[in-house]
Amino acid sequence: MRISTPAFVLRRVRWSESSLILTLYSLDFGRASAMVRGALRPNSKFLGRMELFSQDEFQLARREGRELDTATEVSVIAHNQRLRTRCGAFAGASLFTEWLLAVISHGNEPSGPVYRLLEQVFGLLESEAAPWPVVCGGVVRLLKLSGHGFSTDICVACGAEIEGAVRWSHSSGGVVCGKCGETGFPVKSGIISFLYRAGNSSLESLSRVRLWPGGYIQCHSLLKEYAQVHLERRLLLKSEKVMKEILDAGQ
């Protein structure tokens, strides 16, 4: 069976002297893997058409029972060149990609909302938006889309609206009020406010939010710890260290 779908290139792995295996996230089939035979040959029709983080239209040959598709044709929708040439944008795109691959399982389930979220995150990073708020805001939405959302305004223990000091419980799923606070730990109100905005405003407006020095690292750490509890496994996010180094360098 031959199918056509737009997809983002999330990983490129060299399979042989001339072939690649791509990890894709497609509009119609979700996360998928595809072999591209002859991709690295000097005169290949695929040259420059499926770079890392690019958005492309793929023609895929699929066989029932096989997880690995074969790409037969590729045309470019968006090169997203700045995601590969600018340090901050590359680190942000890499970190969000690691999150997506950790949270979204391999399979053929269509997921238009996740595809559109990826399109928004990459688009903002391509336009040189600040990487940390875009990535953290994107992760909040990604967790919600994958069924691991959390509460930022209603106590998850008793259902009361949050007033005064804010506490957080990973296992319970978000904020807890003062009466139920023994089950949680204190979190700065600025982080909770950002997490609330991440779920209730556009990513574009969120990209302009500025936290205190180290605020986004604290926010990202909270999200990572929360995800590890609910995914029941450790997340190895290699790009996290690079993002922190870029922040320390003031880039």
C-alpha positions in Angstrom: 0.0 0.0 0.0 1.2 3.5 -0.9 0.2 6.5 1.2 1.0 10.2 1.3 1.3 12.3 4.4 3.0 15.5 5.7 5.5 14.7 8.4 8.3 16.2 10.5 11.8 14.6 10.5 12.7 14.0 14.1 15.7 11.7 13.8 18.1 10.6 11.1 20.1 7.4 11.5 22.6 6.2 8.9 21.7 2.6 8.0 24.3 1.9 5.3 26.7 3.7 3.0 23.8 5.2 1.1 20.6 4.7 3.2 19.0 6.4 6.2 16.3 5.4 8.7 14.1 8.4 9.7 11.9 8.8 12.7 8.9 10.9 11.6 5.8 12.4 13.2 3.1 12.6 10.6 -0.3 14.2 10.5 -2.2 11.1 9.4 -0.3 8.3 11.1 1.4 9.8 14.1 4.9 8.5 15.0 6.5 6.3 12.3 9.8 5.1 11.0 10.9 5.0 7.3 13.8 3.7 5.3 15.1 6.0 2.6 17.2 3.9 0.2 20.0 5.8 -1.6 19.4 8.9 0.3 23.1 9.6 0.7 24.2 9.0 -2.9 25.7 12.1 -4.6 22.9 12.4 -7.2 20.0 11.2 -5.0 16.6 12.8 -5.6 16.3 13.0 -1.8 19.3 15.3 -1.2 18.3 18.4 0.8 14.6 17.3 1.1 14.5 15.6 4.5 16.8 17.4 6.8 16.5 17.2 10.6 13.4 19.1 11.8 12.2 19.8 8.2 8.5 19.5 7.4 8.0 17.4 4.2 5.3 15.6 2.2 6.2 11.9 2.2 5.1 9.2 -0.2 5.5 5.9 1.8 5.2 2.3 0.9 3.7 0.3 3.7 3.4 -3.4 4.3 1.0 -4.9 6.8 2.8 -6.2 9.9 5.9 -4.1 9.4 6.8 -1.1 11.5 9.4 0.2 9.0 8.0 2.0 5.9 9.9 2.9 2.8 10.0 6.5 1.5 9.6 6.6 -2.3 9.1 10.4 -2.8 9.7 13.4 -0.6 8.9 17.1 -1.3 9.7 20.0 1.1 7.0 21.9 2.9 9.3 23.9 5.2 13.1 23.6 5.4 13.2 25.1 9.0 16.9 26.0 8.4 17.3 28.1 11.5 16.5 25.1 13.6 19.7 23.6 12.4 21.9 26.7 12.2 21.1 28.7 15.3 22.3 27.2 18.6 19.3 28.2 20.8 16.7 27.1 18.2 18.5 23.8 17.6 18.7 23.0 21.3 15.1 23.9 21.8 13.9 21.8 18.9 16.1 18.9 20.1 14.8 19.1 23.6 11.1 19.2 22.5 11.7 16.3 20.1 13.2 14.2 23.0 10.0 15.0 25.0 7.7 14.0 22.2 9.6 10.7 21.5 9.5 9.9 25.3 5.8 10.7 25.7 4.3 9.5 22.4 4.6 5.8 21.7 5.5 4.4 18.3 2.4 3.5 16.3 0.0 4.4 13.5 -2.6 6.3 15.5 -3.5 9.6 13.8 -2.8 12.6 16.1 -3.5 15.9 14.4 -3.3 17.9 17.7 0.2 16.6 18.4 1.3 17.3 14.8 -0.1 20.9 15.0 1.6 21.4 18.4 4.9 20.3 16.8 4.3 22.7 13.9 3.7 25.6 16.4 6.8 24.8 18.5 9.1 24.5 15.5 7.6 27.5 13.9 8.2 29.7 16.9 11.7 28.5 17.3 12.4 29.0 13.6 11.2 32.7 14.1 13.8 33.0 16.9 11.4 33.1 19.8 13.0 32.5 23.2 13.5 28.7 23.5 12.7 28.1 27.2 9.1 29.4 27.3 8.3 27.7 24.0 9.6 24.3 25.1 8.1 24.4 28.6 4.8 25.6 27.2 4.9 23.0 24.5 5.6 20.2 27.0 2.6 21.3 29.1 0.4 20.8 26.1 2.1 17.6 25.0 1.5 16.1 28.4 -2.2 17.1 28.3 -2.6 15.6 24.8 -1.0 12.3 25.9 -3.5 12.0 28.8 -1.1 13.2 31.5 -2.4 16.7 32.1 -2.5 18.4 35.6 -4.5 21.0 37.5 -3.1 24.4 38.1 -6.1 26.2 39.7 -8.2 23.6 41.4 -7.0 21.5 44.4 -6.7 18.0 43.1 -7.5 16.6 46.5 -10.7 18.4 47.5 -11.7 20.4 44.4 -11.4 23.8 46.1 -10.0 26.9 44.2 -6.4 27.6 45.1 -5.9 30.7 47.3 -2.7 31.8 49.1 0.4 29.5 49.3 0.7 27.0 46.5 1.8 23.4 46.9 2.2 20.7 44.3 1.7 16.9 44.2 3.2 14.9 41.4 1.3 11.7 42.2 -2.0 13.5 42.8 -1.8 15.4 39.5 -1.1 19.1 40.3 -1.8 21.8 42.9 -3.2 21.2 46.4 -4.7 23.7 48.8 -3.5 24.6 52.3 -5.9 22.1 53.9 -4.6 19.3 51.8 -1.0 20.6 51.6 0.5 17.7 53.6 0.5 15.7 50.4 2.5 18.2 48.4 5.5 20.5 48.4 5.8 24.2 48.0 6.2 25.7 44.5 6.7 29.3 43.5 3.5 31.0 42.4 5.2 32.3 39.3 5.7 28.8 38.0 2.1 27.8 38.7 1.0 31.0 36.9 3.1 30.1 33.9 1.8 26.6 33.8 -1.7 27.9 34.0 -1.1 30.3 31.1 0.5 27.5 29.1 -2.8 25.6 29.1 -5.0 28.6 28.5 -3.2 31.0 26.1 -1.4 30.8 22.8 2.1 29.6 22.6 3.0 32.8 20.8 2.0 34.9 23.7 3.6 32.5 26.1 6.9 32.9 24.3 7.1 36.5 25.5 6.7 35.6 29.2 9.9 36.1 31.2 10.6 34.4 34.6 13.3 35.2 37.1 16.9 33.9 36.5 16.7 30.1 36.8 12.8 30.1 36.7 12.5 28.2 33.5 15.0 25.6 34.7 12.9 25.1 37.8 9.7 24.9 35.7 11.3 22.3 33.3 12.5 20.3 36.3 9.0 20.2 37.8 7.6 19.0 34.5 10.3 16.4 34.1 9.7 15.0 37.6 6.0 15.0 37.1 6.3 13.1 33.8 8.6 10.5 35.3 6.1 9.8 38.0 3.2 9.3 35.5 5.2 7.6 32.8 6.8 5.4 35.4 10.3 5.7 33.9 13.3 8.0 33.9 13.5 10.5 31.2 17.0 10.9 29.7 16.9 14.3 28.0 20.3 14.9 26.6 19.5 18.4 25.2 18.5 19.7 28.6 22.1 20.2 29.6 22.8 22.2 26.4 19.7 24.4 27.0 21.0 25.2 30.5 24.5 26.0 29.2 23.0 28.4 26.6 21.0 30.1 29.4 24.1 30.4 31.5 26.0 31.9 28.5 23.2 34.5 28.0 22.4 33.4 24.4 
